[in-house]
Amino acid sequence: MIAGVPTEFTPPGPGSFETPPIIHGVEWFTKPVLVAALSVVVIIWFFWGASRKAAVVPSKLQFAGELGYNFVRNSIARDAIGSKDYMKYVPYLTGLFFFILLNNVAATIPLIQFPTFSHIGWAYVAAIMSWVIYNAVGIKKKGLFGYFKHQTMPAGVPAWLMPLMIPIEFISNIIVRPVSLSLRLFANMFAGHILLLVFVLGGEYMVFESGSIALGGVGILTFLMGIAIAGLELFVQCIQAYIFVVLTAQYIGSAIADEH
């Protein structure tokens, strides 16, 4: 407010996700890069600390580490891939789950408050890594021709339908999967964070800048709604990490399955 005149409210938009370099002159070192690097350090510290003094009666840190590891191993990898082959993929799925989880939850951590995967490039990289892995293991097991036959020619489909089914299955299983993986993660993080910004910045404007008592009261209510939305967003952040890793595990399981 300038001289009693309310300033115009500028709603948040895509520009709100543009972060300047943290170090002047180092253009690539932005907030998402810092958050991602910190998440890697935290993950390494957490699992190293949980496992370095493993005991029959676990410490609190060891118990937490085993709980997180067992969740990914038993509830995601084994259920989606199968008890025969799942163990070799557990390290990747565990690291992927906690990396996405920490970078999502960073949006609700004070002083950070930024979801790394609201920048679509990060979501693309995570999806491409999973895409490369599940295609590579499928080709390794079945051979190039056998793998593409497995992915594009469903069992039990009449031969006269194959000219129609092969391109549909190819697009669905080979091309669309990484796109849907990345867009689902990005869209949820982007939309959730921008919604939170609308309530927080809108509430701040109505309380401090509008110059209206009535709007000030609405602004307080908006702040309270923002807190509720932050809680909902935290739930979504956890669910999206789970969904991304579950789908990755399912794609791996599908790629190495004996039948389509």
Secondary structure, DSSP 8 states (H G I E B T S, - for coil): -BTTB--------GGGG----SSTT-TT--HHHHHHHHHHHHHHHHHHHHHTT--SS--HHHHHHHHHHHIIIIIIIIHHH-TTTGGGGHHHHHHHHHHHHHHHHGGGSTTT---GGGSHHHHHHHHHHHHHHHHHHHHHHH-HHHHHHHHHS-TT--GGGHHHHHHHHHIIIIIIHHHHHHHHHHHHHHHHHHHHHHHHHHHHIIIIIS--HHHHHHHHHHHHHHHHHHHHHHHHHHHHHHHHHHHHHHHHHHHH-S--
